[in-house]
Amino acid sequence: MSTLFIVGTPIGNLEDITLRALRVLKEVDVILCEDTRVTQKLLAKYEIEAKQLATYNEQESGVTAGKITQWLEEGKSVALVSDAGTPGISDPGAVLVEKIRTHLKTSTSDVEVKVESVPGPSALTSALSIAGVPIHDFVFLGFLPHKKGRETLFKEIAGSERTMVFYESPHRILKALESLQKFAPNKKITIARELTKIHEQIISGSAEALLTYFATNPDKVRGEFVVIVSN
């Protein structure tokens, strides 16, 4: 049996990797990654020499899904990692898994292929676990669109009774807060940034208060942001 492993890797602190993930990365024939430079740092820390390291993204500018399918049908084992966190969660992976599963339904190959999760870190669950907000029922929006549909989403966030969570880049966090100030001025906003890293920070308040904070502390507008909007 050949296997496509979907492997969660650290979102910051390189110690946040499971024993199983390390074993899989040592054993597989191919490791697929977003950026070989990023993944090499992780492999070097744990003295793992990849048999083959290749780039993969949803645009297939690196290795294609067809090539990956070919490897699997040749009996090879393949691990997919992202630069940080769990593949498929706002990172490349979901399209590949869908294509592999679709292919398997019609494949005439004698090689049995499976897709297997190797669970690991996720900025989403990490942020929610330390935010101190209601999380029995929440909606994850991933990265919000830059233009089309963006205002509609902020209106949806403002009107929701559920906790709403999305990712934002340092280049757009202030614009996101401005939109929240406009549409959801009375909501509690919790921001988690630089999770698991030296400068990890959790800060909460109204959108207006957070805009003031970042305006007076521009050095904090760095890293990836998890934004949690709650009542």
C-alpha positions as CSV (number, residue, x, y, z in Angstrom):
1,M,0.0,0.0,0.0
2,S,1.2,3.5,-0.8
3,T,0.1,6.5,1.2
4,L,-0.3,10.2,0.8
5,F,0.3,11.6,4.3
6,I,-1.1,15.0,5.2
7,V,1.4,16.1,7.9
8,G,0.9,19.0,10.4
9,T,4.2,20.9,11.1
10,P,5.1,23.7,13.6
11,I,3.5,27.2,13.1
12,G,6.5,28.8,14.8
13,N,8.3,26.9,17.5
14,L,10.0,23.9,15.8
15,E,9.6,21.8,18.9
16,D,5.9,21.6,18.2
17,I,6.0,18.5,16.0
18,T,4.8,15.0,16.8
19,L,6.9,11.9,17.1
20,R,4.7,10.3,14.4
21,A,5.3,13.3,12.0
22,L,9.1,12.9,12.4
23,R,8.9,9.2,11.7
24,V,6.8,9.7,8.6
25,L,9.1,12.4,7.2
26,K,12.0,10.1,7.7
27,E,10.4,7.1,6.0
28,V,8.5,8.6,3.0
29,D,9.9,8.5,-0.5
30,V,8.9,12.1,-1.3
31,I,8.2,15.2,0.8
32,L,6.0,17.8,-0.9
33,C,6.3,21.4,0.5
34,E,5.4,25.0,-0.3
35,D,9.0,26.3,0.0
36,T,12.0,23.9,0.2
37,R,13.9,26.6,2.2
38,V,11.4,26.6,5.0
39,T,11.0,22.8,5.1
40,Q,14.7,22.3,5.0
41,K,15.1,24.2,8.3
42,L,12.7,21.8,10.0
43,L,14.4,18.7,8.5
44,A,17.8,20.0,9.4
45,K,16.8,20.5,13.1
46,Y,15.8,16.8,13.3
47,E,18.6,15.5,11.1
48,I,16.2,14.2,8.5
49,E,17.5,13.7,5.0
50,A,14.6,13.7,2.5
51,K,14.9,11.1,-0.2
52,Q,13.2,13.6,-2.5
53,L,12.0,17.1,-1.7
54,A,9.7,18.8,-4.2
55,T,7.5,21.9,-4.2
56,Y,3.7,21.7,-4.5
57,N,1.0,24.4,-4.6
58,E,-2.6,24.5,-5.8
59,Q,-1.5,26.3,-9.0
60,E,0.7,23.2,-9.8
61,S,3.7,25.4,-10.7
62,G,5.8,22.8,-9.1
63,V,4.9,19.1,-9.0
64,T,1.5,18.4,-10.5
65,A,-1.3,16.3,-9.0
66,G,-0.8,13.9,-12.0
67,K,2.8,13.3,-11.1
68,I,2.0,12.7,-7.5
69,T,-0.7,10.2,-8.5
70,Q,1.9,8.5,-10.6
71,W,4.3,8.2,-7.7
72,L,1.5,6.7,-5.5
73,E,0.6,4.2,-8.1
74,E,4.2,3.2,-8.4
75,G,4.0,2.3,-4.7
76,K,5.8,5.3,-3.3
77,S,4.8,7.0,-0.1
78,V,4.4,10.8,-0.2
79,A,4.1,13.4,2.6
80,L,2.6,16.8,2.1
81,V,3.6,19.6,4.5
82,S,2.9,23.4,4.4
83,D,5.2,26.1,5.5
84,A,3.4,26.2,8.9
85,G,0.5,24.3,10.3
86,T,-1.8,21.7,8.8
87,P,-2.1,21.4,5.0
88,G,-5.5,22.2,3.7
89,I,-6.3,24.7,6.4
90,S,-5.8,27.9,4.4
91,D,-2.7,26.3,3.0
92,P,-2.2,24.1,-0.1
93,G,-3.6,20.5,0.3
94,A,-7.4,20.4,-0.1
95,V,-7.3,20.4,-4.0
96,L,-4.6,17.7,-4.1
97,V,-6.6,15.5,-1.7
98,E,-9.7,15.9,-3.8
99,K,-7.9,15.1,-7.0
100,I,-6.3,12.0,-5.5
101,R,-9.6,10.8,-4.1
102,T,-11.4,11.4,-7.4
103,H,-8.6,9.5,-9.3
104,L,-8.8,6.6,-6.9
105,K,-12.5,6.0,-7.7
106,T,-11.7,5.4,-11.4
107,S,-8.1,4.0,-11.1
108,T,-7.4,0.5,-12.5
109,S,-4.0,0.3,-10.7
110,D,-3.3,-2.8,-8.6
111,V,-1.6,-0.6,-6.0
112,E,-3.8,0.3,-3.1
113,V,-3.5,4.0,-2.2
114,K,-4.7,5.7,0.9
115,V,-4.8,9.3,2.2
116,E,-3.8,9.5,5.9
117,S,-3.8,12.4,8.3
118,V,-0.8,13.0,10.6
119,P,-2.4,15.6,12.9
120,G,-0.4,18.6,14.2
121,P,-0.4,22.3,14.9
122,S,-2.9,24.8,13.6
123,A,-3.0,28.5,14.2
124,L,-6.8,28.3,14.4
125,T,-7.0,25.9,17.3
126,S,-4.0,27.3,19.0
127,A,-5.5,30.8,19.0
128,L,-8.9,29.6,20.2
129,S,-7.4,27.6,23.0
130,I,-5.9,30.7,24.7
131,A,-8.4,33.4,23.6
132,G,-10.9,33.0,26.5
133,V,-13.9,33.4,24.3
134,P,-17.0,31.1,23.6
135,I,-15.8,28.4,21.2
136,H,-18.5,25.7,21.5
137,D,-19.8,27.0,18.2
138,F,-17.7,29.1,15.8
139,V,-17.2,29.8,12.1
140,F,-13.8,29.8,10.4
141,L,-13.5,32.0,7.4
142,G,-9.8,31.5,6.5
143,F,-8.2,34.5,4.7
144,L,-10.9,37.0,3.7
145,P,-11.0,38.1,0.1
146,H,-9.1,41.3,-0.7
147,K,-11.9,43.0,-2.7
148,K,-15.0,41.1,-4.0
149,G,-17.3,40.0,-1.2
150,R,-15.1,41.5,1.6
151,E,-17.7,44.0,2.8
152,T,-20.5,41.4,2.7
153,L,-18.4,39.1,4.9
154,F,-17.8,41.9,7.5
155,K,-21.6,42.5,7.6
156,E,-22.1,38.7,8.1
157,I,-19.5,38.8,10.9
158,A,-21.3,41.7,12.6
159,G,-24.7,40.0,12.5
160,S,-23.5,36.6,13.6
161,E,-24.4,35.1,17.1
162,R,-21.5,32.7,16.6
163,T,-17.8,33.4,17.3
164,M,-16.2,34.2,13.9
165,V,-12.5,33.6,13.2
166,F,-10.4,34.6,10.2
167,Y,-6.7,35.0,9.3
168,E,-5.2,38.3,8.3
169,S,-1.8,39.5,7.1
170,P,0.1,42.4,8.6
171,H,-0.5,44.4,5.4
172,R,-4.3,44.2,5.9
173,I,-4.9,43.9,9.6
174,L,-5.5,47.6,10.1
175,K,-8.0,47.7,7.2
176,A,-9.8,44.7,8.7
177,L,-10.0,46.5,12.1
178,E,-11.4,49.6,10.3
179,S,-14.1,47.4,8.8
180,L,-14.9,45.8,12.1
181,Q,-15.1,49.3,13.7
182,K,-17.6,50.3,11.0
183,F,-19.8,47.2,11.0
184,A,-19.2,45.6,14.4
185,P,-18.3,48.4,16.8
186,N,-19.7,46.6,19.9
187,K,-18.1,43.2,19.3
188,K,-15.2,41.9,21.3
189,I,-12.2,41.5,19.0
190,T,-9.3,39.1,20.1
191,I,-6.1,39.1,18.1
192,A,-3.5,36.4,18.4
193,R,-0.2,37.0,16.6
194,E,3.2,35.3,16.4
195,L,1.7,32.2,18.0
196,T,4.3,29.8,19.6
197,K,7.1,32.3,18.8
198,I,9.1,34.5,21.2
199,H,6.9,37.5,20.7
200,E,3.6,35.7,20.9
201,Q,0.8,38.1,21.8
202,I,-2.9,37.9,22.7
203,I,-4.8,41.3,22.8
204,S,-8.5,42.0,23.0
205,G,-10.9,44.9,23.1
206,S,-13.2,46.8,20.7
207,A,-12.1,47.4,17.1
208,E,-11.6,51.0,18.0
209,A,-9.3,50.2,21.0
210,L,-7.2,47.8,18.9
211,L,-6.8,50.3,16.1
212,T,-5.5,52.8,18.7
213,Y,-3.2,50.2,20.1
214,F,-1.6,49.3,16.8
215,A,-1.4,53.0,15.7
216,T,0.7,53.7,18.8
217,N,2.6,50.4,18.6
218,P,3.5,50.0,14.9
219,D,6.2,47.5,15.7
220,K,3.4,45.1,16.7
221,V,2.0,45.0,13.2
222,R,4.1,42.0,12.3
223,G,3.6,38.3,11.8
224,E,0.4,36.4,10.9
225,F,-2.8,37.4,12.7
226,V,-5.7,35.3,13.9
227,V,-8.7,37.5,14.4
228,I,-11.5,36.3,16.7
229,V,-14.8,38.2,16.8
230,S,-17.2,37.3,19.6
231,N,-20.2,38.8,21.4
